[in-house]
Amino acid sequence: MNVLIDTNVILDAMLSRSPFKEAAEKLFLLAAEDKIEACITASSITDIYYLLKKYLKNDDHCKEALLKLFALFKILDVTGTDCEKALELAMPDYEDALLAVCAKRNKMDFIITRNLKDFTNAPVKIISPDDFLSTL
């Protein structure tokens, strides 16, 4: 099963954000065990790095964390066409629309996010981490 994991879920696991970290960490484990093809977008990496550096306050630790992330998750390219198509979606947030367009182009089964309401009108199925885990 191919899933695109939203930035908020990645950060829940990496920053141990309660009460969300448990479900996020289970997704990381499923990816490590090759039970799911877990993906993130290249455009999410800069947001993840920025927020990791803000909390970890150490560039080397941030780089180590990203390298571990790259080992677990497939990084999906974001194209110029994706950027244009995201503008056409009737979604409230451009970054989320970009994620949705990228997920559709890469034939993802789900986008896993805690921000379900931000993905109204997405062209891919949207599911929360807890709901996704309950389907397995």
C-alpha positions as CSV (number, residue, x, y, z in Angstrom):
1,M,0.0,0.0,0.0
2,N,1.4,3.4,-1.0
3,V,0.8,6.3,1.4
4,L,1.9,9.9,1.5
5,I,2.4,11.0,5.0
6,D,1.8,14.7,5.8
7,T,4.4,16.8,7.5
8,N,2.5,17.1,10.7
9,V,2.5,13.3,11.2
10,I,6.2,13.1,10.4
11,L,6.9,15.8,13.0
12,D,4.7,14.1,15.6
13,A,7.0,11.1,15.5
14,M,10.3,13.0,15.2
15,L,9.6,15.5,17.9
16,S,7.6,13.0,20.2
17,R,4.5,15.3,20.2
18,S,1.9,13.9,22.5
19,P,-0.8,12.7,22.2
20,F,0.0,12.0,18.5
21,K,3.4,10.4,18.6
22,E,2.2,6.8,19.2
23,A,0.3,6.5,16.0
24,A,3.0,8.4,14.1
25,E,5.7,6.1,15.4
26,K,3.6,3.0,14.4
27,L,3.6,4.4,10.8
28,F,7.4,4.7,11.0
29,L,7.6,1.1,12.1
30,L,5.4,-0.1,9.3
31,A,7.6,1.7,6.9
32,A,10.8,0.2,8.4
33,E,9.2,-3.3,8.2
34,D,8.3,-2.6,4.5
35,K,4.6,-3.2,5.3
36,I,3.7,0.1,3.7
37,E,5.4,2.2,1.0
38,A,5.6,5.4,3.0
39,C,6.4,8.6,1.1
40,I,6.9,12.3,1.7
41,T,7.2,15.1,-0.8
42,A,10.5,16.8,-1.5
43,S,8.7,20.1,-0.7
44,S,8.0,18.9,2.8
45,I,11.7,18.3,3.6
46,T,12.4,22.0,4.0
47,D,9.5,22.4,6.4
48,I,10.6,19.4,8.4
49,Y,14.2,20.6,8.5
50,Y,13.2,24.1,9.6
51,L,11.0,22.8,12.5
52,L,13.5,20.2,13.6
53,K,16.2,22.9,13.8
54,K,13.9,25.1,15.8
55,Y,13.3,22.4,18.4
56,L,16.7,20.6,18.3
57,K,18.8,23.7,17.9
58,N,21.6,21.6,16.4
59,D,22.3,21.4,12.7
60,D,24.2,18.1,13.0
61,H,21.3,16.5,14.8
62,C,18.9,17.8,12.2
63,K,21.0,16.4,9.4
64,E,21.2,13.0,11.1
65,A,17.4,13.0,11.6
66,L,16.9,13.8,7.9
67,L,19.2,11.0,6.8
68,K,17.2,8.5,9.0
69,L,14.0,9.9,7.4
70,F,15.4,9.4,3.9
71,A,16.3,5.8,4.8
72,L,12.7,5.1,5.8
73,F,10.6,7.1,3.3
74,K,10.6,7.4,-0.4
75,I,10.9,11.1,-1.4
76,L,8.5,12.2,-4.1
77,D,9.6,14.9,-6.5
78,V,7.4,17.9,-6.9
79,T,7.2,19.2,-10.4
80,G,6.3,22.6,-11.9
81,T,3.2,21.1,-13.3
82,D,2.2,19.9,-9.8
83,C,2.6,23.5,-8.6
84,E,0.3,24.8,-11.3
85,K,-2.3,22.0,-10.8
86,A,-2.4,22.7,-7.1
87,L,-3.6,26.2,-7.8
88,E,-6.6,24.7,-9.7
89,L,-7.8,22.6,-6.7
90,A,-10.5,24.1,-4.5
91,M,-8.5,23.5,-1.3
92,P,-8.0,26.1,1.4
93,D,-4.2,25.6,1.7
94,Y,-1.8,25.7,-1.2
95,E,0.8,23.5,0.5
96,D,-1.8,20.8,1.1
97,A,-3.1,21.1,-2.4
98,L,0.4,20.6,-3.7
99,L,0.7,17.5,-1.5
100,A,-2.6,16.2,-2.9
101,V,-1.6,16.7,-6.5
102,C,1.7,15.0,-6.0
103,A,-0.1,12.1,-4.2
104,K,-2.4,11.7,-7.2
105,R,0.4,11.8,-9.8
106,N,2.3,9.1,-7.8
107,K,-0.9,7.0,-7.4
108,M,-0.9,7.0,-3.6
109,D,-3.7,5.0,-1.9
110,F,-4.0,7.5,0.9
111,I,-2.7,10.8,2.3
112,I,-2.2,10.3,6.1
113,T,-2.8,13.5,8.0
114,R,-4.2,14.9,11.2
115,N,-5.6,17.9,9.3
116,L,-8.5,16.2,7.5
117,K,-10.4,19.4,7.0
118,D,-7.6,21.0,5.1
119,F,-7.8,18.3,2.5
120,T,-11.5,18.8,1.4
121,N,-11.8,18.3,-2.4
122,A,-8.5,16.4,-2.5
123,P,-8.2,14.0,-5.5
124,V,-6.8,11.2,-3.2
125,K,-8.4,9.5,-0.2
126,I,-7.5,11.2,3.1
127,I,-7.3,9.4,6.4
128,S,-6.0,10.1,9.9
129,P,-3.1,8.0,11.4
130,D,-5.4,6.3,13.9
131,D,-8.0,5.4,11.2
132,F,-5.3,4.1,8.9
133,L,-3.8,1.9,11.5
134,S,-7.2,0.5,12.4
135,T,-7.7,-0.7,8.7
136,L,-4.6,-2.9,8.9
